[in-house]
Amino acid sequence: NEDDDCFGSFNFIFPEENKNMDLTVKFYVNDGYEVPEIQVDPPVNFDSPEYQDMIENSLVSTGNNYRLKKVIEKCKRGEDVTIAYIGGSITQGAGGKPINTMCYAYRSYDAFCKLFSPCDGKNMHYVKAGVGGTPSELGMVRYDLDVTKNGEITPDLVVVEFAVNDYGTATKGGGYEGLIRQALKSGSAVVLIFSVFQSSAGGRDMENSYRPYGEYYNLPMISMGDSIISYFNEDGFYDWYFGDTLHPNNTGYQLMSDCIMNLMDTVDKADADTDNITDIDAMVPKQTAAYQGIKMIDAKTTAADDEAIASIDAGSFTETDSATGSFQYAYNGKKGAAWFPDNWMHDEEGGNNALTIKATCKTLMFVYKLSNSKTFGSADVYIDGVKKGTLSGYDSSGWNNGKVYVAMTEDKAAEHTIELKMKDGDEEKKFTFMAIGFN
């Protein structure tokens, strides 16, 4: 700056080949004055015993290894293998630079290819379904869309990361169990990874509540809290692992990847177990099976798409909301793809005709948009003429994110008439239904 002696701030990002080195940094101002050297001394080196301890401490359990060993052996034979990752912003890779290749998902996928594929990963396929700020119940609604690509893909392995996003969710763990059961039903191996946020307590959120699901289904589990808790109070550790208060940085994501690969290596070297789950439908759920097999309805769905749907009438929800959040990475090869592009939006001039669906179902979930604009109002939910609740599309802390409302969970399926209409007095306001989940 020509007006004063301030030369600004500097953010140093070192290349991968230098990440384990003690680097000396020099820079010069325009008069040739040499600024004193800055010695970069990371609190943990990647080749140190401390780092290896973090990796080993992360492994909660290998669970029943039958399915995971099948995935590894299939890969070693050069057969096609698909690894899918579903979770929130940490699975999305927020804080990683660049987000596509430095996230834990791609790093562990790439490491898996290098370790087990005999053909340089040509037999491997990668699916990342990370959506920032979303809980497992929303993940269950979009599972078919984002993970199986509407039935076109059956992942060999599904890595589930939702423990830090699920506090206070509508299904109280039911969506999380639904994801597990749905993946197991399709024959996939399932790995649970419990991420952390930055806090003195380790930021575990729902990990203690979700470990029992892993124990119940005897699944492999990885805890990043167990991995790094001993280092939380060491000088410089936050900056070593975290990019901000919520997400890892490149170093943190590398550790997550290495913890996953430690699980893979451990399972690869172990004797094979006998499959403990041959019929998930015959297995009593730990909490509920209500959310297993959730299908998604959106604005492009027609009655011809599913025999359980008798009719769909958009009513006055005929507009499309273009501000429903977007993937921060190339989704299906497309940059800036919207999370829910085919939504139902009511605008200020839409009137008040109900979005009406007649369908045979036993579980109903609604994903609707939260906006911090007061142009958004509230909508009422009716099932068979009975008002079930009022949903507010306005939230002062909303950021066009999706919120889930569970309208119904019944033991048996029956035909129902679902009506969604603007609350009296809000007819001239906006409201967006992103999607509907039904079973």
VEXVOVO-741062 format. One record per residue (C-alpha): x, y, z. Coordinates in nm, 3 decimals, always signed. Example, Ala and Ser with C-alpha at 12.3 -4.5 7.8 and 13.67 -1.06 7.14 Angstrom:
+1.230,-0.450,+0.780
+1.367,-0.106,+0.714
***
This chain:
+0.000,+0.000,+0.000
+0.161,+0.328,-0.109
-0.007,+0.532,+0.165
+0.126,+0.354,+0.473
+0.358,+0.084,+0.592
+0.102,-0.197,+0.584
+0.178,-0.462,+0.326
-0.137,-0.670,+0.385
-0.175,-1.029,+0.500
-0.042,-1.347,+0.346
-0.198,-1.691,+0.322
+0.054,-1.964,+0.245
-0.065,-2.286,+0.080
+0.216,-2.536,+0.037
+0.216,-2.795,-0.241
+0.155,-3.158,-0.156
+0.518,-3.257,-0.200
+0.622,-3.008,+0.072
+0.350,-3.071,+0.328
+0.572,-3.278,+0.559
+0.875,-3.053,+0.540
+0.999,-2.774,+0.764
+0.996,-2.490,+0.513
+1.170,-2.156,+0.526
+0.967,-1.873,+0.375
+1.124,-1.549,+0.250
+0.954,-1.252,+0.089
+1.068,-0.904,+0.001
+0.920,-0.556,-0.009
+0.995,-0.333,-0.304
+1.302,-0.168,-0.151
+1.477,-0.499,-0.119
+1.443,-0.523,+0.261
+1.450,-0.887,+0.366
+1.175,-0.976,+0.611
+1.288,-1.214,+0.889
+1.245,-1.578,+0.803
+0.929,-1.759,+0.906
+0.987,-2.118,+1.015
+0.690,-2.345,+0.946
+0.673,-2.609,+1.217
+0.355,-2.820,+1.195
+0.233,-2.961,+1.529
+0.211,-3.309,+1.378
+0.422,-3.449,+1.095
+0.264,-3.704,+0.864
+0.546,-3.952,+0.920
+0.552,-3.912,+1.298
+0.443,-4.166,+1.564
+0.180,-3.912,+1.677
+0.019,-3.915,+1.333
+0.014,-4.294,+1.327
-0.149,-4.290,+1.672
-0.423,-4.063,+1.540
-0.489,-4.303,+1.255
-0.500,-4.607,+1.482
-0.716,-4.434,+1.744
-0.979,-4.352,+1.481
-1.077,-4.715,+1.425
-1.377,-4.783,+1.648
-1.460,-5.118,+1.493
-1.414,-5.320,+1.174
-1.760,-5.463,+1.237
-1.863,-5.765,+1.037
-1.608,-5.750,+0.755
-1.783,-5.982,+0.508
-1.921,-5.715,+0.275
-1.619,-5.486,+0.291
-1.382,-5.773,+0.212
-1.601,-5.860,-0.087
-1.559,-5.504,-0.218
-1.180,-5.518,-0.179
-1.154,-5.861,-0.343
-1.382,-5.754,-0.626
-1.158,-5.456,-0.690
-0.843,-5.671,-0.683
-0.994,-5.890,-0.956
-1.035,-5.584,-1.176
-1.416,-5.595,-1.164
-1.620,-5.276,-1.157
-1.651,-5.128,-0.809
-1.850,-4.819,-0.707
-1.780,-4.629,-0.385
-2.042,-4.373,-0.278
-2.013,-4.109,-0.008
-2.319,-3.940,+0.140
-2.321,-3.671,+0.405
-2.316,-3.297,+0.471
-2.066,-3.023,+0.397
-1.769,-3.228,+0.520
-1.850,-3.494,+0.260
-1.901,-3.211,+0.014
-1.545,-3.107,+0.095
-1.601,-2.757,+0.232
-1.268,-2.611,+0.337
-1.072,-2.829,+0.097
-0.882,-2.650,-0.176
-0.962,-2.748,-0.443
-1.285,-2.894,-0.315
-1.311,-3.170,-0.576
-0.976,-3.338,-0.516
-0.883,-3.242,-0.160
-1.201,-3.364,+0.014
-1.175,-3.679,+0.224
-1.411,-3.860,-0.013
-1.200,-3.827,-0.326
-0.873,-3.875,-0.139
-0.984,-4.202,+0.016
-1.137,-4.317,-0.313
-0.812,-4.239,-0.495
-0.608,-4.414,-0.226
-0.838,-4.720,-0.250
-0.780,-4.730,-0.626
-0.404,-4.710,-0.586
-0.393,-4.977,-0.318
-0.631,-5.237,-0.461
-0.701,-5.176,-0.831
-0.484,-5.379,-1.072
-0.566,-5.148,-1.362
-0.491,-4.797,-1.231
-0.848,-4.745,-1.111
-1.010,-4.802,-1.451
-1.250,-5.046,-1.286
-1.345,-4.794,-1.017
-1.640,-4.552,-1.002
-1.689,-4.261,-0.763
-2.012,-4.107,-0.633
-2.006,-3.805,-0.402
-2.339,-3.697,-0.256
-2.239,-3.432,-0.004
-2.482,-3.146,+0.052
-2.386,-2.872,+0.298
-2.596,-2.820,+0.609
-2.816,-3.122,+0.554
-2.912,-3.403,+0.795
-2.950,-3.774,+0.729
-3.327,-3.751,+0.689
-3.279,-3.522,+0.390
-3.008,-3.759,+0.270
-3.263,-4.039,+0.283
-3.504,-3.840,+0.063
-3.235,-3.780,-0.200
-3.065,-4.121,-0.170
-3.210,-4.259,-0.493
-3.147,-3.937,-0.684
-2.790,-3.870,-0.571
-2.651,-4.212,-0.476
-2.821,-4.476,-0.692
-2.899,-4.230,-0.973
-3.260,-4.348,-0.967
-3.170,-4.713,-0.969
-2.898,-4.702,-1.232
-2.622,-4.766,-0.976
-2.589,-5.010,-0.690
-2.286,-4.894,-0.489
-2.058,-5.165,-0.360
-1.966,-4.945,-0.065
-2.152,-4.654,+0.095
-1.970,-4.427,+0.340
-2.216,-4.238,+0.563
-2.118,-3.909,+0.731
-2.402,-3.728,+0.910
-2.320,-3.739,+1.281
-2.228,-3.369,+1.306
-2.540,-3.250,+1.119
-2.812,-3.452,+1.287
-2.866,-3.275,+1.619
-3.236,-3.204,+1.675
-3.355,-3.353,+1.346
-3.718,-3.440,+1.282
-3.672,-3.817,+1.258
-3.459,-3.843,+1.575
-3.220,-4.090,+1.415
-3.482,-4.263,+1.203
-3.344,-4.116,+0.881
-2.994,-4.230,+0.975
-3.115,-4.584,+1.036
-3.316,-4.568,+0.714
-2.999,-4.488,+0.518
-2.817,-4.779,+0.677
-3.099,-5.024,+0.613
-3.155,-4.908,+0.255
-2.787,-4.948,+0.167
-2.768,-5.289,+0.335
-3.085,-5.403,+0.157
-2.927,-5.328,-0.180
-2.625,-5.540,-0.087
-2.384,-5.253,-0.025
-2.116,-5.256,+0.240
-2.166,-4.964,+0.482
-1.901,-4.767,+0.670
-1.995,-4.504,+0.930
-1.755,-4.214,+0.976
-1.811,-3.970,+1.261
-1.666,-3.629,+1.182
-1.606,-3.343,+1.425
-1.652,-2.968,+1.446
-1.406,-2.734,+1.615
-1.482,-2.709,+1.985
-1.313,-2.786,+2.313
-1.549,-3.080,+2.358
-1.450,-3.229,+2.026
-1.761,-3.126,+1.832
-1.898,-3.480,+1.813
-2.269,-3.386,+1.820
-2.454,-3.713,+1.748
-2.164,-3.959,+1.751
-2.251,-4.108,+2.090
-2.611,-4.150,+1.976
-2.517,-4.307,+1.644
-2.246,-4.549,+1.752
-2.518,-4.784,+1.887
-2.659,-4.810,+1.531
-2.319,-4.925,+1.409
-2.297,-5.173,+1.695
-2.650,-5.301,+1.631
-2.582,-5.370,+1.262
-2.215,-5.460,+1.333
-2.077,-5.204,+1.088
-1.725,-5.066,+1.045
-1.695,-4.732,+1.228
-1.437,-4.453,+1.224
-1.429,-4.170,+1.480
-1.238,-3.852,+1.400
-1.311,-3.741,+1.755
-1.121,-4.040,+1.892
-0.848,-3.967,+1.640
-0.770,-3.609,+1.736
-0.912,-3.548,+2.084
-0.570,-3.581,+2.252
-0.433,-3.299,+2.038
-0.716,-3.046,+2.067
-0.538,-2.827,+2.321
-0.195,-2.833,+2.159
-0.069,-2.505,+2.016
-0.137,-2.482,+1.645
-0.349,-2.795,+1.621
-0.672,-2.619,+1.526
-0.499,-2.453,+1.232
-0.335,-2.782,+1.141
-0.667,-2.973,+1.119
-0.945,-2.716,+1.071
-1.005,-2.470,+0.790
-1.277,-2.296,+0.993
-1.490,-2.377,+1.297
-1.688,-2.640,+1.110
-1.471,-2.805,+0.846
-1.130,-2.967,+0.811
-0.866,-2.815,+0.586
-0.652,-3.012,+0.342
-0.450,-3.161,+0.628
-0.764,-3.266,+0.815
-0.911,-3.423,+0.504
-0.588,-3.613,+0.445
-0.611,-3.752,+0.798
-0.973,-3.856,+0.738
-0.868,-4.036,+0.421
-0.580,-4.209,+0.597
-0.815,-4.324,+0.874
-1.049,-4.476,+0.615
-0.760,-4.650,+0.444
-0.641,-4.785,+0.778
-0.980,-4.954,+0.807
-0.947,-5.093,+0.454
-0.598,-5.225,+0.517
-0.702,-5.382,+0.849
-1.001,-5.556,+0.690
-0.794,-5.669,+0.391
-0.548,-5.847,+0.621
-0.814,-6.008,+0.841
-0.994,-6.339,+0.791
-1.340,-6.307,+0.638
-1.648,-6.313,+0.858
-1.979,-6.474,+0.767
-2.237,-6.222,+0.649
-2.451,-6.122,+0.947
-2.731,-5.961,+0.743
-2.882,-6.167,+0.463
-3.235,-6.022,+0.483
-3.260,-5.671,+0.626
-3.640,-5.676,+0.607
-3.645,-5.971,+0.846
-3.420,-5.788,+1.093
-3.600,-5.590,+1.360
-3.484,-5.226,+1.344
-3.304,-5.070,+1.636
-3.545,-4.776,+1.633
-3.757,-4.772,+1.317
-3.771,-4.896,+0.959
-4.018,-4.624,+0.861
-3.761,-4.436,+0.655
-3.608,-4.732,+0.477
-3.685,-4.723,+0.106
-3.801,-4.361,+0.091
-3.876,-4.250,-0.264
-3.869,-3.892,-0.385
-4.142,-3.698,-0.560
-4.063,-3.364,-0.720
-4.220,-3.134,-0.977
-4.118,-3.352,-1.272
-4.274,-3.667,-1.120
-4.596,-3.793,-1.279
-4.845,-4.058,-1.176
-4.702,-4.281,-1.450
-4.365,-4.293,-1.272
-4.482,-4.502,-0.976
-4.782,-4.727,-0.931
-4.824,-4.596,-0.576
-4.906,-4.248,-0.711
-5.262,-4.197,-0.834
-5.241,-3.828,-0.928
-5.043,-3.506,-0.885
-5.188,-3.155,-0.927
-4.948,-2.863,-0.868
-5.233,-2.623,-0.791
-5.089,-2.273,-0.748
-4.737,-2.408,-0.683
-4.646,-2.384,-1.050
-4.326,-2.176,-1.047
-3.970,-2.306,-1.017
-3.743,-2.160,-0.750
-3.393,-2.108,-0.891
-3.242,-2.034,-0.548
-3.250,-2.368,-0.367
-2.878,-2.417,-0.308
-2.627,-2.579,-0.540
-2.351,-2.837,-0.528
-2.010,-2.686,-0.465
-1.848,-2.940,-0.695
-1.917,-3.080,-1.040
-2.232,-3.286,-0.991
-2.281,-3.544,-1.266
-2.022,-3.345,-1.458
-2.212,-3.017,-1.426
-2.083,-2.719,-1.231
-2.329,-2.522,-1.019
-2.602,-2.789,-1.034
-2.900,-2.714,-0.809
-2.980,-2.946,-0.519
-3.349,-2.964,-0.603
-3.395,-2.816,-0.951
-3.747,-2.956,-1.002
-3.933,-2.793,-0.715
-4.277,-2.646,-0.657
-4.284,-2.274,-0.584
-4.579,-2.055,-0.496
-4.527,-1.688,-0.585
-4.703,-1.367,-0.487
-4.959,-1.388,-0.766
-5.027,-1.760,-0.757
-5.362,-1.766,-0.578
-5.422,-2.041,-0.326
-5.498,-2.368,-0.498
-5.351,-2.664,-0.312
-5.066,-2.879,-0.438
-5.253,-3.209,-0.424
-5.115,-3.562,-0.441
-5.305,-3.887,-0.409
-5.076,-4.176,-0.323
-5.062,-4.506,-0.139
-4.803,-4.469,+0.135
-4.727,-4.509,+0.505
-4.453,-4.248,+0.553
-4.457,-3.888,+0.431
-4.180,-3.628,+0.457
-4.171,-3.278,+0.312
-3.853,-3.091,+0.225
-3.917,-2.717,+0.210
-3.698,-2.412,+0.171
-3.597,-2.175,+0.449
-3.539,-1.819,+0.332
-3.433,-1.509,+0.526
-3.652,-1.299,+0.300
-3.985,-1.188,+0.447
-4.140,-1.234,+0.105
-4.166,-1.601,+0.207
-4.467,-1.709,+0.410
-4.615,-2.025,+0.558
-4.794,-2.326,+0.415
-5.037,-2.571,+0.574
-5.016,-2.949,+0.537
-5.335,-3.156,+0.518
-5.369,-3.534,+0.498
-5.714,-3.669,+0.416
-5.861,-3.330,+0.504
-5.698,-3.314,+0.847
-5.450,-3.034,+0.909
-5.118,-3.183,+1.023
-4.907,-2.871,+1.062
-4.799,-2.529,+0.940
-4.456,-2.485,+0.785
-4.281,-2.148,+0.790
-4.073,-2.073,+0.481
-3.925,-1.766,+0.650
-3.639,-1.801,+0.895
-3.409,-1.513,+0.985
-3.114,-1.753,+0.971
-3.230,-1.933,+0.658
-2.993,-1.952,+0.362
-3.215,-2.122,+0.103
-3.147,-2.452,+0.278
-3.389,-2.739,+0.302
-3.576,-2.836,+0.619
-3.759,-3.164,+0.670
-4.108,-3.203,+0.814
-4.239,-3.554,+0.889
-4.614,-3.555,+0.837
-4.692,-3.922,+0.878
-4.543,-4.258,+0.981
-4.793,-4.544,+0.981
-4.748,-4.918,+1.016
-4.939,-5.001,+0.697
-4.969,-4.828,+0.364
-5.303,-4.684,+0.257
-5.422,-4.439,-0.005
-5.409,-4.081,+0.116
-5.487,-3.738,-0.022
-5.210,-3.489,+0.056
-5.283,-3.117,+0.023
-5.028,-2.838,+0.059
-5.164,-2.483,+0.050
-5.066,-2.138,+0.166
-5.169,-2.039,+0.516
-5.464,-1.802,+0.531
-5.329,-1.450,+0.495
-5.010,-1.564,+0.317
-5.165,-1.615,-0.024
-4.954,-1.331,-0.166
-4.627,-1.465,-0.031
-4.378,-1.718,-0.161
-4.320,-2.076,-0.051
-4.110,-2.353,-0.201
-4.150,-2.727,-0.160
-3.821,-2.879,-0.271
-3.929,-3.244,-0.265
-4.154,-3.498,-0.098
-4.036,-3.828,+0.044
-4.276,-4.121,+0.070
-4.261,-4.488,+0.152
***
